[in-house]
Amino acid sequence: MCEKHVAIILADGFEDLEAVVTMDVLTRLGVNVTAVGLSGIEVRAANKLVLLADTVLNKMNFATMDCIILPGGMEGMRNLKGSVRLREELINFYNAGKLLAAICAGPIVLSEAGLLAGKNFTGYPGLEAYYRADKPNGKLVCCDRR
């Protein structure tokens, strides 16, 4: 069994496939995945699928996690972006040198937290206006290491 622990944050309006497929693939690879509901255990996806999270943000201990993943979805991104607690956790995670991953519109949340300045990142094409001063690089996938 893999010793890696990943938290995927689910907010109402998350993009179904970006969350479910990510959780499925990581679980099949032996990664310990914890689905974290932003504001409750029941979380409604963009296409009305309802998932039951393992825990909620206010009860989550991120100290045991190796990575936090933010799926996209415009409504989901807006909900993630609006959470002061999540922003604090993302900043603490980043400052601890841990891995943050974001899909599609998810990088906008990292931008709002000030975590993308000078970084190489990608995001859904056409959403450039939603970023602070940061701009995606136009690639499909990328990784920026400190």
N, C-alpha and C positions, 0 to 999 in steps of 0.2 A: 504494500500500500504506500502511496505517495505521502510524503510528510508536508506537502504544501497545502496551505489553507487560503481559500479565496472567498471574499464576500462580494456578492453581486447585489447592488442596491436597486430595488424595485419601487418605482413611484407610479401612481395612477397615470395611465397614458403611455407607459413604456412600450417600445416596439416589441411585439410578441417574439418574433424569430431571433432578434438580437439577444434577448435574454434566455429564451428556452434552448436554442441551439447551443449557445455558449455554455450554459449549465450542463447540457447533455454531453457535449464533447469533453469538457473538463472532467466530468464524473467518469466517463468511459476511460479516460486517461489515468484515473486513480487519484485525481485531485479532490480534496475535501472542499465541497462548495456549500456555502451558507447563503441562502436567499434571505435578504434583509428588507422587510417592508418599511418604506419611508415613514408611513403614518399608521400602519395597521397590518395585521396578518393577512387579510384579504386584499389583494391588489388587482385592479382591473387594467388590462392591457389596452393598447390603442384600438384593437379590433374586438374588444369586449370579452376576451378570454379572461377568466378569473383564476389567479394562482394563489396558493396559500404559502406565504413566506415561512421560513423556519423561526424567525424572530423579528423584532422590530428595532428600528434605529436606536430608540432611547434605552433599550436593554442590551445593545450589542457591545461586546468588548473587542475592539479592533486590535488590541495588543497581540492577540494570537494569530492575526491574519498576515499573510505574505503579500496579498494583492487585493485591491478594491477595484471592481469593474462597474462602470456606469453605462448601461445600455441607452440607446437613443430613443427616439419618438419625441415629437415636438412638445406635446403636453407633458410627457414624462420628464423631459429636460427642464421645462419650466418649473415643474414641481420640485425636482432635485435642486435646481438653482435657487429656489426660494427657501430652502432649509438652512438656517443658521447653524444648526447642530452638524449637519452633513459638511458644510463648508469648513467648520472647525476641525472635524475629523480628517478631511482631505488634506488640509494644511499640516496637521500634526503628522499624518502618514507620510506626506512628501518630505517634511523636515527630518523624519526618521530614516529617510533614504529608501523607503519601501516603494513597491511598484503600484502605479496607478494606470488603469486602462480605461479607455472610453471609446464608444462605438457611435458612428453616425453623428447625431446631434450632441452626444455626450460630452465631447471636448469643450463645448460652450460652457458647461458647468465648471470645468477646470480653468477656463479662461476667466470666468467671473470671480473665481477664488484667487486669481493672480498667479496661477501655477504654470502658465504657458509662455510667459515672457522669454523671448530668446530661444524658444524650444522648436524643434522640428516636430510637426504634428500634422495629422490629416483629419478631415471632417467631411461631412456630407456637402457636396458641391451646391452652391447657391445660398448657403447660410452664412456667408462671410460677414454680413452686416450684424450678425448676432454676437460676434466676438468683440472683445474690447479692442486693444491695439494689435492683438495677435492675428495672424493670418495663416490658414492652413497651407500646406505645401503643394496641394493638388495631387498627391500620390494616393493610391488606394489603401496602402498600409504603410506604417512607418513606426520606428522605435527611436526614442531619444533617451540616451543614458547620460547621466551626469559625469 
